[in-house]
Amino acid sequence: MKYLARVNPKYFAAIHQCAAKGDVRYYLNAVQIEPHAAGGVLIVATNGHFMGAMHDPDGWIHPEHKSVLIGTVSKRMLSACTTRKGPDGEPPALLWIAEKFSLITSLADVAEEPEMFGKFSHLTEKTELVDGIFPNWRRVIPKKRQKFEGSYPCFNGEYLEVFNKIGVMLSGQKRFGGGGMHLETGEENGSVIVRFNRLDLNELFVGVLMPMRGEEMKGFLPAWTEAETESEAA
């Protein structure tokens, strides 16, 4: 048995929200894990319209692999990644990924590889690795902030909901209203950077939201807001 990668299960489940579902471009249905020069790994997923990426400073990938693409992941596995307590009463600590299965364990010690069905094992389930090339996701990340001029483009509201869900999952709160999302325009491609306004997350997570086509907003507000009501006129 050979493990290929090890990550924070909560991070993995959160980034998985950005993966495509049933796309013919099969590599977009996967989550990529790759090494980071500063240590740990990066966890990345995109459906081609929005993207989530996270630095797991304690993550690990086998030195023989430049990246690992995890494809099929069940709802049960994702749920086990984010549950507060597993079968042993302890929270999930690590997600270990092998060639044909993944294992969630509450054992945080990485000195020894975990047993598939040991006493610390929360769930061992079949997963599939994707044999393909993941998109060069760094190309869509703006390199610097753009001075904001004009109006924001249109965005798919479902993707904003996904980012909110990710914030809930990463914060461990039932709601993510307290921290909030920080949106900022990038360069001329119109993409927006999404970050979470929390000290424990703002340097770990980054999202990218691509604009969609929409009708040009000719005014700042609808025309009816400029007219006085009868009571105001009186």
DRENDO-1510 file (C-alpha; in Angstrom, 1 decimal, always signed):
<recs>
REC; n; res; u; v; w
REC; 1; MET; +0.0; +0.0; +0.0 .
REC; 2; LYS; +1.4; +3.4; -1.1 .
REC; 3; TYR; +0.0; +6.7; +0.0 .
REC; 4; LEU; +0.4; +9.5; -2.6 .
REC; 5; ALA; -0.8; +12.5; -0.6 .
REC; 6; ARG; -2.0; +13.7; +2.8 .
REC; 7; VAL; -4.2; +16.8; +3.4 .
REC; 8; ASN; -6.5; +18.5; +5.9 .
REC; 9; PRO; -9.8; +16.8; +5.2 .
REC; 10; LYS; -11.8; +20.0; +5.8 .
REC; 11; TYR; -9.7; +21.9; +3.3 .
REC; 12; PHE; -10.2; +19.1; +0.7 .
REC; 13; ALA; -14.0; +19.1; +1.1 .
REC; 14; ALA; -14.1; +22.8; +0.9 .
REC; 15; ILE; -12.1; +23.1; -2.3 .
REC; 16; HIS; -14.0; +20.2; -3.8 .
REC; 17; GLN; -17.1; +22.5; -4.0 .
REC; 18; CYS; -15.4; +24.3; -6.9 .
REC; 19; ALA; -14.9; +21.2; -9.0 .
REC; 20; ALA; -17.1; +20.6; -12.1 .
REC; 21; LYS; -19.8; +18.0; -11.9 .
REC; 22; GLY; -20.0; +15.6; -14.8 .
REC; 23; ASP; -18.1; +17.8; -17.2 .
REC; 24; VAL; -16.9; +16.1; -20.4 .
REC; 25; ARG; -13.5; +17.7; -19.6 .
REC; 26; TYR; -13.0; +15.0; -17.0 .
REC; 27; TYR; -10.0; +16.8; -15.5 .
REC; 28; LEU; -12.2; +19.6; -14.3 .
REC; 29; ASN; -14.2; +17.1; -12.2 .
REC; 30; ALA; -11.1; +16.5; -10.2 .
REC; 31; VAL; -9.3; +18.2; -7.3 .
REC; 32; GLN; -5.6; +18.7; -7.8 .
REC; 33; ILE; -3.0; +18.4; -5.0 .
REC; 34; GLU; +0.5; +19.7; -5.8 .
REC; 35; PRO; +3.6; +20.6; -3.8 .
REC; 36; HIS; +4.3; +24.1; -2.8 .
REC; 37; ALA; +7.8; +25.6; -2.8 .
REC; 38; ALA; +7.3; +27.2; +0.7 .
REC; 39; GLY; +6.2; +23.8; +2.1 .
REC; 40; GLY; +3.0; +21.8; +2.3 .
REC; 41; VAL; +0.7; +21.4; -0.6 .
REC; 42; LEU; -1.8; +23.4; -2.7 .
REC; 43; ILE; -5.4; +22.1; -3.1 .
REC; 44; VAL; -7.1; +23.4; -6.3 .
REC; 45; ALA; -10.4; +22.9; -8.1 .
REC; 46; THR; -12.2; +24.7; -10.9 .
REC; 47; ASN; -15.1; +24.2; -13.2 .
REC; 48; GLY; -13.7; +26.7; -15.7 .
REC; 49; HIS; -15.9; +29.6; -14.5 .
REC; 50; PHE; -14.8; +29.9; -10.9 .
REC; 51; MET; -12.0; +28.4; -8.9 .
REC; 52; GLY; -10.9; +27.8; -5.3 .
REC; 53; ALA; -7.3; +27.2; -4.2 .
REC; 54; MET; -5.9; +26.6; -0.7 .
REC; 55; HIS; -2.5; +26.3; +0.9 .
REC; 56; ASP; -2.3; +23.4; +3.3 .
REC; 57; PRO; +1.1; +24.1; +5.1 .
REC; 58; ASP; +1.0; +20.7; +6.8 .
REC; 59; GLY; +0.0; +18.8; +3.7 .
REC; 60; TRP; +2.2; +16.3; +1.9 .
REC; 61; ILE; +2.6; +14.7; -1.5 .
REC; 62; HIS; +4.8; +11.8; -2.4 .
REC; 63; PRO; +8.1; +13.2; -3.9 .
REC; 64; GLU; +7.7; +11.0; -7.0 .
REC; 65; HIS; +4.6; +13.0; -8.0 .
REC; 66; LYS; +4.3; +16.5; -9.2 .
REC; 67; SER; +0.6; +16.4; -8.7 .
REC; 68; VAL; -2.3; +14.1; -7.8 .
REC; 69; LEU; -5.8; +14.5; -9.3 .
REC; 70; ILE; -8.6; +13.0; -7.2 .
REC; 71; GLY; -11.7; +12.3; -9.3 .
REC; 72; THR; -14.7; +10.4; -7.9 .
REC; 73; VAL; -15.4; +11.3; -4.3 .
REC; 74; SER; -18.7; +10.2; -2.6 .
REC; 75; LYS; -21.0; +12.5; -0.6 .
REC; 76; ARG; -20.3; +10.2; +2.4 .
REC; 77; MET; -16.6; +10.8; +2.1 .
REC; 78; LEU; -17.1; +14.6; +1.9 .
REC; 79; SER; -19.4; +14.5; +4.8 .
REC; 80; ALA; -16.9; +12.5; +6.9 .
REC; 81; CYS; -14.3; +15.2; +6.0 .
REC; 82; THR; -16.3; +17.9; +7.7 .
REC; 83; THR; -18.1; +16.2; +10.6 .
REC; 84; ARG; -17.3; +17.5; +14.0 .
REC; 85; LYS; -16.8; +14.0; +15.5 .
REC; 86; GLY; -16.2; +10.6; +13.9 .
REC; 87; PRO; -17.0; +7.1; +15.0 .
REC; 88; ASP; -14.3; +7.3; +17.7 .
REC; 89; GLY; -15.7; +10.6; +19.1 .
REC; 90; GLU; -12.7; +12.6; +17.7 .
REC; 91; PRO; -12.7; +15.1; +14.8 .
REC; 92; PRO; -11.2; +14.1; +11.5 .
REC; 93; ALA; -7.5; +15.0; +11.4 .
REC; 94; LEU; -6.1; +13.8; +8.1 .
REC; 95; LEU; -7.2; +12.6; +4.7 .
REC; 96; TRP; -4.8; +10.1; +3.2 .
REC; 97; ILE; -5.0; +9.4; -0.5 .
REC; 98; ALA; -3.8; +6.2; -2.2 .
REC; 99; GLU; -4.1; +5.0; -5.7 .
REC; 100; LYS; -7.5; +3.3; -5.3 .
REC; 101; PHE; -8.9; +4.5; -2.0 .
REC; 102; SER; -8.9; +7.4; +0.5 .
REC; 103; LEU; -8.8; +7.2; +4.3 .
REC; 104; ILE; -10.0; +9.7; +6.9 .
REC; 105; THR; -8.4; +9.3; +10.3 .
REC; 106; SER; -8.5; +11.1; +13.6 .
REC; 107; LEU; -4.8; +10.3; +14.1 .
REC; 108; ALA; -2.8; +13.5; +13.6 .
REC; 109; ASP; +0.6; +11.8; +14.1 .
REC; 110; VAL; +2.2; +11.2; +10.7 .
REC; 111; ALA; +5.1; +9.2; +11.9 .
REC; 112; GLU; +3.4; +6.0; +10.8 .
REC; 113; GLU; +1.0; +5.5; +7.9 .
REC; 114; PRO; -2.6; +4.7; +9.2 .
REC; 115; GLU; -4.3; +1.3; +8.9 .
REC; 116; MET; -7.2; +1.1; +6.5 .
REC; 117; PHE; -9.6; -0.1; +9.2 .
REC; 118; GLY; -7.7; +0.8; +12.4 .
REC; 119; LYS; -9.3; +2.1; +15.5 .
REC; 120; PHE; -8.6; +5.7; +14.4 .
REC; 121; SER; -10.1; +5.2; +11.0 .
REC; 122; HIS; -13.3; +7.2; +10.3 .
REC; 123; LEU; -13.9; +6.1; +6.8 .
REC; 124; THR; -12.1; +4.1; +4.1 .
REC; 125; GLU; -13.6; +4.3; +0.7 .
REC; 126; LYS; -12.8; +3.8; -2.9 .
REC; 127; THR; -11.7; +6.8; -4.9 .
REC; 128; GLU; -10.4; +7.2; -8.4 .
REC; 129; LEU; -7.4; +9.2; -9.6 .
REC; 130; VAL; -7.6; +11.1; -12.8 .
REC; 131; ASP; -4.9; +10.5; -15.4 .
REC; 132; GLY; -4.7; +13.8; -17.2 .
REC; 133; ILE; -3.3; +17.3; -17.1 .
REC; 134; PHE; -5.0; +19.9; -14.9 .
REC; 135; PRO; -5.4; +23.4; -16.3 .
REC; 136; ASN; -2.7; +25.9; -15.5 .
REC; 137; TRP; -4.8; +27.6; -12.9 .
REC; 138; ARG; -2.2; +30.3; -12.1 .
REC; 139; ARG; -2.9; +31.9; -15.5 .
REC; 140; VAL; -6.3; +33.1; -14.4 .
REC; 141; ILE; -5.2; +34.7; -11.1 .
REC; 142; PRO; -4.6; +38.4; -11.5 .
REC; 143; LYS; -1.1; +39.4; -10.5 .
REC; 144; LYS; -2.0; +42.7; -9.0 .
REC; 145; ARG; -5.1; +44.7; -8.0 .
REC; 146; GLN; -6.7; +46.9; -10.5 .
REC; 147; LYS; -7.8; +50.4; -9.8 .
REC; 148; PHE; -11.5; +50.2; -9.7 .
REC; 149; GLU; -13.3; +52.2; -12.4 .
REC; 150; GLY; -16.8; +51.9; -13.8 .
REC; 151; SER; -19.1; +49.1; -12.7 .
REC; 152; TYR; -18.7; +45.5; -11.7 .
REC; 153; PRO; -19.5; +42.9; -14.4 .
REC; 154; CYS; -22.2; +40.3; -13.9 .
REC; 155; PHE; -21.5; +37.2; -11.9 .
REC; 156; ASN; -23.2; +33.9; -11.4 .
REC; 157; GLY; -24.9; +34.1; -8.0 .
REC; 158; GLU; -24.7; +30.4; -7.5 .
REC; 159; TYR; -20.9; +30.7; -7.4 .
REC; 160; LEU; -21.1; +33.3; -4.7 .
REC; 161; GLU; -23.3; +30.9; -2.8 .
REC; 162; VAL; -20.6; +28.2; -3.2 .
REC; 163; PHE; -17.9; +30.6; -1.8 .
REC; 164; ASN; -20.2; +31.3; +1.2 .
REC; 165; LYS; -20.6; +27.6; +1.7 .
REC; 166; ILE; -16.8; +27.2; +1.6 .
REC; 167; GLY; -16.5; +29.9; +4.2 .
REC; 168; VAL; -18.9; +28.0; +6.5 .
REC; 169; MET; -17.0; +24.8; +6.0 .
REC; 170; LEU; -13.6; +26.3; +6.7 .
REC; 171; SER; -14.7; +28.4; +9.7 .
REC; 172; GLY; -16.6; +25.5; +11.3 .
REC; 173; GLN; -19.5; +27.9; +11.9 .
REC; 174; LYS; -23.1; +27.3; +11.0 .
REC; 175; ARG; -23.1; +30.7; +9.3 .
REC; 176; PHE; -20.3; +32.8; +7.8 .
REC; 177; GLY; -21.9; +36.2; +8.3 .
REC; 178; GLY; -19.4; +37.4; +10.9 .
REC; 179; GLY; -16.2; +37.3; +8.7 .
REC; 180; GLY; -17.7; +38.0; +5.3 .
REC; 181; MET; -16.2; +37.7; +1.9 .
REC; 182; HIS; -13.8; +40.3; +0.4 .
REC; 183; LEU; -14.1; +40.9; -3.3 .
REC; 184; GLU; -11.6; +42.8; -5.3 .
REC; 185; THR; -11.2; +43.4; -9.0 .
REC; 186; GLY; -8.0; +42.1; -10.7 .
REC; 187; GLU; -6.6; +43.1; -14.1 .
REC; 188; GLU; -8.4; +43.7; -17.3 .
REC; 189; ASN; -9.8; +40.2; -17.8 .
REC; 190; GLY; -12.7; +41.2; -15.4 .
REC; 191; SER; -12.1; +38.4; -12.9 .
REC; 192; VAL; -12.6; +39.1; -9.2 .
REC; 193; ILE; -10.5; +37.7; -6.3 .
REC; 194; VAL; -12.5; +36.2; -3.4 .
REC; 195; ARG; -10.9; +36.1; +0.0 .
REC; 196; PHE; -12.3; +35.5; +3.5 .
REC; 197; ASN; -12.1; +38.3; +6.1 .
REC; 198; ARG; -10.8; +36.1; +8.9 .
REC; 199; LEU; -7.2; +36.0; +10.2 .
REC; 200; ASP; -7.1; +32.2; +10.1 .
REC; 201; LEU; -8.3; +32.0; +6.5 .
REC; 202; ASN; -7.2; +35.1; +4.6 .
REC; 203; GLU; -3.7; +33.8; +3.9 .
REC; 204; LEU; -4.8; +30.2; +3.2 .
REC; 205; PHE; -7.7; +30.5; +0.7 .
REC; 206; VAL; -8.1; +32.4; -2.6 .
REC; 207; GLY; -11.0; +32.2; -5.0 .
REC; 208; VAL; -11.3; +33.5; -8.5 .
REC; 209; LEU; -14.7; +34.4; -10.0 .
REC; 210; MET; -15.0; +35.0; -13.8 .
REC; 211; PRO; -17.6; +37.4; -15.1 .
REC; 212; MET; -20.5; +36.4; -17.3 .
REC; 213; ARG; -22.2; +38.2; -20.2 .
REC; 214; GLY; -25.0; +40.5; -19.2 .
REC; 215; GLU; -26.9; +43.6; -20.2 .
REC; 216; GLU; -25.0; +46.9; -19.6 .
REC; 217; MET; -26.4; +48.8; -16.7 .
REC; 218; LYS; -27.0; +52.3; -18.1 .
REC; 219; GLY; -27.5; +53.9; -14.8 .
REC; 220; PHE; -26.4; +53.4; -11.2 .
REC; 221; LEU; -30.0; +52.9; -10.1 .
REC; 222; PRO; -33.3; +52.1; -11.8 .
REC; 223; ALA; -34.9; +55.2; -13.2 .
REC; 224; TRP; -37.9; +55.0; -10.8 .
REC; 225; THR; -35.7; +55.7; -7.8 .
REC; 226; GLU; -35.1; +59.2; -9.1 .
REC; 227; ALA; -38.8; +60.3; -9.1 .
REC; 228; GLU; -40.3; +61.8; -5.9 .
REC; 229; THR; -43.3; +60.1; -4.3 .
REC; 230; GLU; -46.5; +62.1; -3.8 .
REC; 231; SER; -45.8; +62.5; -0.1 .
REC; 232; GLU; -42.3; +63.8; -0.8 .
REC; 233; ALA; -43.5; +66.2; -3.4 .
REC; 234; ALA; -46.1; +67.6; -1.0 .
</recs>
